[in-house]
Every structure is written in structure tokens, then in C-alpha cells.
Amino acid sequence: MMDWTDRHERYFLRLISKRALLYTEMIPCGAILRGDRERFLGFDEGEHPVALQLGGSDPAELAECAAIAEAYGYDEVNLNVGCPSDRVQNARFGACLMAEPALVGRCFSAMRAATRLPVTVKCRIGIDEKDSYDDLAGFVSTVAGAGCESFTVHARKAWLSGLSPKQNREIPPLRPEDVYRLKREFPDLEVIMNGGIASLDEAAAHLIRVDGVMLGRAVYQSPYLLAEVDRRFFGEIAPAPAREAVVEGLIDYAARRCAEGVPIKAITRHVLGLFNGLPGARAWRRHLSEAAHRPGAGIEVLRDALALRARAEQERRAA
């Protein structure tokens, strides 16, 4: 998710779940090849397992970026063929590539030849008027013919004009049955469901019929949703970390990053929803939102927010 799942967000989520696969933002090939590579690709070893999600349509550039991803130590490379934003379309990548399955196949082949990492594809169920199940199956068949074995499918079509990216996440109706059918008809492929999954119960229901689920906005807005993932889906025995322990781990991380010149607000912006649904959540959000932007703010912002939340909870219990 562009501007959302940066390295600070991923480290924070890893403090909650040790097993969930985390994805970077979609990063255009040009940013990697001609921009500040460390800014876009640098990550903490504690983030593993982590996949690099690429945007592009030039097979040679995508191949070079896949090789760079391996050198950086990523665990997977994912080609995004699902983002519908105008900026992405103008650069000829993202969801508009679903209209060119042969090109996507060539891109995939080039990437796979350039790296030993798993290479996967993320797409929609369709675009514009090319949104029938047959259109989806034709796209998948072509790209699978190029060697792709794993597809993450957002169960909504995308309108390439007339809707904003936000509207494209909400207005086109969800059609999970198309993703289920894809798995039935392509049983040898890994098929992962994405789109509108708001709870682990919903995730579990999908997992009866597909191989995996991807959660996006639900986790960003309520990150502690991940706390039960390791136990429920990966068989871990250890209890989920307490929210307070997550904050302490984040403070250690923030201290290292702030010492490198990262502003604390770049980290705290991701953690506003950690205490959603609990007493003191508003005090937590308010302090982070206000104090992190003050000149000279540092890790004390997180400590103070944690103390304010605890105090608000105590006052509520005493009332």
C-alpha cells in the first residue's frame, strides 16, 4: 500500500506477528534504478519475512530490480498488476497491465530468470469491461504459462477511469466466488484472496477455499488484529505480545532510527490504532498526533502516550 507499508510500519507489525508475510509499498522500477536505492529498499533484519512489491512493465528493468531485491535480502518479489491509480497507469504499470497478459508473462519470465527468489503476481479480478471470469482465467492462464505459480487476487474489478484509488477499494462489489473458482480450476496454483477482509474469522472462512489471505487496510487501521495470527494460522504456542510490550519494542527501534535522523512522526503515524477499542485509546491517538510534530520530539512521545493511555484507563475504572 503506497505511503503506508514503509519500513517503519513493517517493523511495527513484525513486533505483533512473527510469521505473517509483510509486503513493501509498491515501488516503481525507476525509483530503484535511478533514485535513492537505499531509501526505497533499505529495511531492518527484524522485518523478515518481507516481500518487495514492484511496479513496472519493462521486462529488463523488472529483471534488474528482481536481482537487486535478492542482493538486498528480500524473501520474495511481487509484481503489482492491481493498482488502479492514474499516476501508475500513466507510467504503464499496475492494473492497466491486465489488458496485456502476454506482456505480464514476459515480465514475469524475465524476473524469474534474474533471481532465485520466489516471484509472484498481484492482480484484480478484472478491469473496466474486461471483468468476466473468463477474462480473469485467460489472464491467469497466460501468466501461469510463463511460469507464475502464485497469484494474489483482489476480489474487485478496477475502473481505470472515473474512480479514485480509494473508490476502487470500495465501490466495485467484491466477487470472492471468482477467486474461489480460480482455485478450483487451477488447483496447482497458489491462489491468495485479497480485498475487504476485516477480521480473522473472515480470513479463516476464505482459507477453506483458497491457499492464503492478504489483509491491508484492516491491519493498518487496527494493527493488533495480527496478534492472534501466529497462534491461529501458524500453530505457534507462545501467547500474543501485549500491546505495551509492542510499544516498548517500538521505542527501542525508534531510538535507533531517530539517532539516524528519522523524525519520530514518521514512525508514530503508523501506530495510532494500536489501542483501538480499549479505554485510553483516544488519549494515545491524541498525544501521538499532537506531540510527534513538535520541534525536537523524540521517543519520549511514545513513552508519554503510553502513560497517558494507562492513566485514562485507570480513571475510567475508578469512575
N, C-alpha and C positions, 0 to 999 in steps of 0.2 A: 504494500500500500504506500504509494508515493507520499513522502513527507511524514509518514507515520512510523514505519518499522525501521527506523535508523538503528545504529549500533547501540545507542543508549536504551532504547525501548527493548531491543532484543536481550541485552544483558539483564534488564529488569525482569523480563518474562522468564529468563532462564533461572532466576532465583526462585521462581514459583514452581516451574516444571523442569525436571532434568531430562525428560525423554521426548517431549514434543519437538518435532522438526520446525525450526524457525526459518523464515524467509526474509531476505533483504527487501528493500524497496525495489521496484523495477528500475534498473539503471541502464540508460541508453549506452550503446556501444561507444558512441562518440565521446561520452563523458569519460570513459575508461581509457580510450586510446589517445585522446587529445586533451584531456583535462587533468585535474589533480587526482591521480590514481589512488593515492593513499587516503584521501578524503572520502572517496566513494567506496573503496574496497576494504579499508582497514577495519579490523574487528578484534574483539578480545577472545582469547583462547577459551574463556569460560562460556562462550556462546554456543559451542558445538552441541548437537549437530545443527549446521546452518547451511542453507542453500542460497546461492546467488541467482537472482532473477534478472534476466537480461531483456532489453528491448532492442530490436534491430531487424533488418531484412536483408542485409548483405552477408552472404554465406562466409566470405573470407573474414570480415570483421567479427562476426559471431564466433568463428573458429578461433581467432586470435584471443578473443575475450574468454572463451572457454579454457584455453590453455593458461591464461593469466589466472583464472579462478583456481585452477589446480595448484599453481605455484603459490598462491596466497593461502592455500589450505582449506578451501571450502569443501563441503561434503557432497554437494550436488550443484548442477547448473540447470536452471529452468528458463525456457523460452516463453515469454509472455505473448500470447496471441489472444488476449482477452480485454485489454484496457481500451476503452472507447473514447478517450479524451481527444479534443481537436488537436492539441499540441502533438500528441502521439501519432494521430492519423497524418498530420502534415509531414511528419518525418517518415511516413510509410512503415509503421510498425504498430504492434498492438492488435486490436480486434479486426481492423480492416484486412489483416492478412488471412483471415478465414475465407476470404474470397479468392485466395491464391494458394490452395493446398499444395500444389506442386512446388511452389517457391518455399513454403514452410518445410516441405520434405527435404529440399536441397539444403536449407539452412540447418536442419537437424543433422543431416548426414555429415556436413562439414564440421559441426560442433562435436559430434561423436568421434570423428576421426582425429580430432585435435586433443582429446583428453581421455583419461581413464576414469573420470568421474561419471556417475550416472547423469544422463541428460534427459530432462523431462519437458513436457509441454503443458501450459495452462491456457485454456480457451473458454469460449462461451458455447451455449448450445446452438447459437446461430447469430446472424447479423441481418438487419433490415428485413427484406423479403426472403432472404435465404435462411429460413429458420425452421424448416421442416426437419423431422427426424432423419429423413433420407439425406438431407444436406449435411447434417452432423455426421452421420455414418460415413458419408462419402469423404468428408474431410479427415476423419479419424483413420479410415482405411488407407488413404493416400499417405498420411504421415507415418502410420504404422508400417506401411510398406517400405518406408525409408529407414526403418529400424526402431522407431519410438515404441517403447513398451509401457509408458506411464503417462496418463492424461489426467490432469486436474480440471474438472469441468464446472464452471459457474452455470448453475441451472436456470439462468435467464438469458434471453437473447439480448443483444445490444443494438440500439438505434445509433447509427453513426452520425446522424444529424438530427437536430431538434430537441435532443435531451442532453443535459449536463451529465458529467460522470456520476454525480450524486443521484440524479434522477434515474440513470441507468442501473443503479444499485437498488432501486426501489419500485419503479413504475412497471417495467416489463414483468409479467407474472412469473413466478417460479414454476418450473416444469420438471420436478425431480424424476418423474416417470421416464423422461427421455434419457436421463443418466442411468437409471436402473436398466432400461432396455439396452443401452450401450454395453453395460457389463454382461448382460445375458448373451448378447450377440457377438461380443468379443471377449470370451471368457479368459483368454490367455493374456489379456492386457490388464495392467493395474489401472483401475478407474477410481478416482477420488472425487467426492462430492464437495462442492463449494456453493455458497450463496444462501444467505438468510438463516443460517444455523445459529440459534440463540441460546442453546443450553446443551449440557452434556447428555441429557435424556434424548434430545433430538438427534444428536450425533450418534448415540447408540442405536437409535431406530434406523438411521441410514446405514450403519455398519452391518446390518443384517443382509444388505443387498449390494453394497459396494465395498471396496477394499480400504478406503480411508476417508477422512473428512478434513476439510480445511476451514478454520474459523478465522474471521478477520475482525470486523467491527465489534462483534460481541466481546471479544477478548480485549480489544483496545479500550472499550468503554467500561468493562468490568473485568479487569485482569485476573482477579482472584478466582475467576471461573476455571483457570488452568490448575488450581490447587489439587483437584481430585483426578486429573488426567492420568498421572503416573500410576496411581493405585488402581483406577477403574479400567484402564485400557492397556496398561503395560505390565500389570501384575506386581508392581512394587509393594513391598510390605511396610516400608517406613512411612510414618504419618506425614501429612502435608505440612509444610512450614507455616508457622503462624505469620500473620501479616506483619507483626512487629519485627520478627526475625528477618523478613524480607527487606524491611526498611533499613535495618542495621547492615545487612549485606550491601544494600544500595549506597549507604553512606560511605562504606569503605571504597566502593567503586568510584563514587562521586569525588572523593578526596583525591584519588589518582588522576582523574580526568581534569578536575579544577586546577591541579598543580601543573597541568599541561596547557592551561589557558582556556579550557572549555567553560563557558558560563553555566552556572548552576541551573538557570532556567531551561537550558537545552535538555537537561535531564528531568527536572521536576515536571515539565509539561506532560510527560508520559504517565505519571503516576497518580493523577488526580482521582481516578476511580477506584483506587485500591481498597478503600473502606466503604464503598457503596453499600447502602442498606444497613449500616451499623451506626449506633449513636456516635456523634462526633465527626461524622463524615463531612458535614458542611464546614466545620472548623478546620479540618485538614485541607479541604479544597481551597477555602478562602485564604488561608495563610500562604499556601504554596503559590497561589495565583498572584497575590499581592507582594509578598516578600522576595520572591525569586527575581523580580525585575528591578529591585533596588540596587543602586551602585554598590559594588563591593560585596554583594551577597555571596555566601558560600554554603558549606554543608550544614551550618547551623540552621539554615532554613528547614531542612528535613528534620533535624532533632526537635526544633521548636514546634513544628507542625505535629509531630508525633505526640509531644507533651500536651499540646492544646487539644488534640483529639481525645487523649486519655482523660484529661480534666473534664471535657464536655460529657464524656460517658459517665464519669463519677458523679457529676452534678445531676445528670438525668436520673441515675439510680437513687440518689439521695432525695430527689424531689417527691 
